[in-house]
Amino acid sequence: MKPHPRQKEQDDLLRPRLTDMIDMRHELAKLTTLIDWDFFEREWAGFFPSHRGRPATSPRLVAGLLYLQHAYRLSDEAVLARWVENPYYQHFTGETFFQHRPPIDPSSLTRWRNRIGEEGAEWLLTKTIEAGRHSGTVDNDSLSRVAVDTTVMEKNIAHPTDARLYDKARRQLVALADDAGVTLRQNYNRLAPRLALQTGRYAHARQFKRMRKALKQLKGYTGRVLRDLRRQLDAIPEGPLRERVLDKLVLVGRLLHQEPKSRSKIYALHEPEVDCISKGKARKRYEFGTKVSLATTIDEGFVVGMRSMSGNPYDGHTLPEALEQVAILTGRTPALAVVDRGYRGHGVLATQVLISGMRRGLTPKLKRLLRRRSAIEPEIGHMKNDGRLSRCPLKGTTGDAIFAVLCGCGHNIRKILAHIRALLTHLIAVFAGVIEALGAENCRANRQSDAPDVCSA
């Protein structure tokens, strides 16, 4: 199952190479030369311990697709559809000739993410940091000065209401009973959906007494189905289906017995680990997802650390882990970290930490760096608007951890591409100025000589 290294393809008389078709001055073509692709060929091969089975997809292809989809905010299906149409995407992923069909199925990206895990995703982030240093996007000295902050990465769930959760839990129990061949005394398929709809109408009309009465009745319907299926559990034979029924019974039992303000409250049946985080925003009081800690350089806003923190921990308790990740990915311990007031009581001693609002012992240079702390906020906004940090489609806490790191990779890729574009524009302007100066010098030389004046022409 180990991925086989690609063999160098011979020239084809009827097919031109991609390097002959595309402009090698393009930003993606330049970025291709900055990333160490051989690293993924070596390291990711360790995720395939078996020597049997079909050879895996090329690690460079998968790494390139993950970079592209998070740099351009694409889904698994969309990045492969655009890969077929775009020769620059194909060159970035290591193709020699233009391909007319997708190289893999979109589901292969899901299996690769599960196989490499958070460690493999952090290797992707490390290579973007190295590419940023090689391209000049980020300075080596700025890696020792970071800004750390947290944000919420929302999960792909609907806004949780008790009526919706109770009715959905009942429908899932009824579906499992049908799969197991269990006949329920009553499934409430006709009464419960109407009651859930009426509960929302009562809430909209601010008739809360009627709403609570309807909600209690809907909860009773779900509890009756739960107890009926539990009584007939012995009729279900041992196997995967019985395990699914047991897991669902436990989950629905937690849902029916949870307190309104319990810390382990369930907000989605397919994502029971989702946290409710209050950020104090006027337009959105609560966000449902997971907390993400990110560290960027103060000068360039380049991501040097990103990690999901399940359980909604206190910001100050996440700072040691964030700085440790920065030291691992960059190879150097940050000398200075600037944070907001939510990080008071962090307990970090190896790194100098500046907290917003500090006044004592600050030099003019440290004051300037502390004022730069707020520069991390627009970087978070770009990750949510231009990247995919606004909503995580991956499942579970493992999916949160992988997706958060990949969002940091996409942000760094966009930074590097913007730097390459700006550098190319600057070089073109310099060359145009040199050519114009040479032309003016030739014109002056022609006026001083007896040669015909062609400058006016």
HELIX and SHEET records of a PDB file:
HELIX    1   1 LEU A   18  MET A   21  1                                   4    
HELIX    2   2 GLU A   27  THR A   32  1                                   6    
HELIX    3   3 TRP A   37  GLU A   43  1                                   7    
HELIX    4   4 TRP A   44  PHE A   47  5                                   4    
HELIX    5   5 PRO A   59  ALA A   71  1                                  13    
HELIX    6   6 ASP A   76  GLU A   85  1                                  10    
HELIX    7   7 PRO A   87  PHE A   92  1                                   6    
HELIX    8   8 PRO A  106  SER A  135  1                                  30    
HELIX    9   9 ASP A  141  SER A  144  5                                   4    
HELIX   10  10 ASP A  162  ALA A  180  1                                  19    
HELIX   11  11 LEU A  191  HIS A  204  1                                  14    
HELIX   12  12 PHE A  208  ARG A  231  1                                  24    
HELIX   13  13 LEU A  233  ALA A  235  5                                   3    
HELIX   14  14 PRO A  240  HIS A  257  1                                  18    
HELIX   15  15 ASP A  315  THR A  330  1                                  16    
HELIX   16  16 ARG A  341  TYR A  343  5                                   3    
HELIX   17  17 PRO A  364  ARG A  371  1                                   8    
HELIX   18  18 ARG A  372  ALA A  375  5                                   4    
HELIX   19  19 ILE A  376  ASN A  385  1                                  10    
HELIX   20  20 GLY A  396  GLN A  448  1                                  53    
SHEET    1   A 5 ASP A 275  SER A 278  0                                        
SHEET    2   A 5 TYR A 286  THR A 297 -1                                        
SHEET    3   A 5 ARG A 145  LYS A 155 -1                                        
SHEET    4   A 5 LEU A 336  VAL A 339  1                                        
SHEET    5   A 5 GLN A 352  ILE A 355  1                                        
SHEET    1   B 4 ASP A 275  SER A 278  0                                        
SHEET    2   B 4 TYR A 286  THR A 297 -1                                        
SHEET    3   B 4 ARG A 145  LYS A 155 -1                                        
SHEET    4   B 4 ARG A 391  CYS A 392  1                                        
SHEET    1   C 3 ASP A 275  SER A 278  0                                        
SHEET    2   C 3 TYR A 286  THR A 297 -1                                        
SHEET    3   C 3 VAL A 303  MET A 309 -1                                        
END                                                                             
